[in-house]
Amino acid sequence: MSFTEIEKTWYPEGVERCSIGKFMKWLAVLGVVAAYGFFAMLVCFAYGLGVTGLDNYFGFGLWITFDLAVIALGAGAFFTGLLRYIIRIDELKNIINLTVIKGFICYSGAMLILSLDVGQPIRSWFGYWHPNVHSMLTEVIFCITCYLLVLIIEYVPLILEQKQINKIPFLHNLAHQMHVVMPLFAGIGAFLSTFHQGSLGGMYGVMFARPYAFRDGFFIWPWTFFLFVLSAIASGPCMTVLICGFMEKVTGRKLTTYRIKSLMCKIGGTMLLIYMVFKYLDTWAWINDILPRAGLTFDQMFYGLVYGRWLFFTELVLCLLVPVIFLLTPLRKKPFFMYSGAILACAGVVINRYVFTVQALAQPVLPFTKWEIYTPNWAEWATSLMVIAYGFIIMSLSYRYLPIFPQEVGLNKK
């Protein structure tokens, strides 16, 4: 048998895939991007964070913005898992595998970014062995690590179900037993992810010296704790739909029904509506109570083009109110509006993480300071692109060889 014929025996049962030559060219392009980012990562490890655009003023920058964004967009894994295994919405079984892989890629990529942001990777274990019990970041470290382990556990059965691997009796039985206990891991994952999403928001909410991010508390939590959870829950399902739609466009194959994608967008839109109500209340309280108490005005929160008010209105109107209308009205029945709503919802979360991470630090907080402009350099962009390329590689290999969409054969019958 030729290599091509051998490779076909690893495809999921009854599906078609592009030629190995075309696939290797695709991987080669991604590999170049990943290699460039890997080189930048080695430069950062060798010379420290001084080679980046970060400094004593901007301890957080592109990496943390990217990290928080992919973590939020990967939240579809824990929320969809909760809906599928705990609440038992059986229709989601046709897209749950894609959600798990997306979550694994987002969280493993986030861990890679965090290893860069530490600056000295040989000391990255300090957060585990010498935890600061008074820091929210300690809870984030442990939650994100444990949740990544949960995602690995959820990803393993999918690998074991690969056609050739599944022929081994022990691995076949192991995959079956792991599916039996999957509701337990779905519940654990939802608990861990909810708390670390909230703690990321809570970290910004207690920064009383940063009036753009500071918020009052609800019991022991600043209410940004809950806003970060809601925004992640809302954007996660939308991101899953966008990935599925992109894969269908690239492969030319129908991977799931429009009904399932519409259901995911409806769920995301519903959570986005809830988030919008609380976000608008938060914004009203911030403008009319928190800022006056700090002796500041709304206009003082913005500066120039980079930190302009256009970001504020883009996030709260174009990327919040508009997608709610697109996703929760009959407009959702039309692909253009459904996908547009999903794109805007995801963009809104990215903007939200950017302004909390960068704009909050750029604002002057002392009489003798002024607005600072943060510009990420090549090393930050290259390593961020490396993580994106890594995600494309994992998703491409998974789609080619693993039964991500068990309904694919039936949907593409001629």
Summary of the structure (lengths in Angstrom):
residues: 414
radius of gyration: 22.1
end to end distance: 28.3
largest distance: 76.9
contacts: 1378
relative contact order: 0.16
helix: 73%
strand: 1%
